[in-house]
Amino acid sequence: MTRSVMRFARWKITSVKVPGNPLVTHELSCAACESSSGPCAEVDTALDWAMGHSGANPSHTGYREIARRHWKTSLEEPIVSL
């Protein structure tokens, strides 16, 4: 006979600030040619890049945003064994 132990725990996930990094970085990627602004601490910097890219390439009008943020999981309460 095999015995099993079931453990239940409540987890949480939170955004964390990593020293030396912005809380969120924004990047815009051109849907037509895949060139991108690169990660930017301010969304306005990525938007300015997209406007300049469209100005130089009038048919490139679609963009995707990539937002990066650091996250951490942790136990919210102790594990309970049944």
Order of alpha helices (4+ residues) and beta strands (2+ residues): beta-beta-beta-alpha-beta-beta-beta
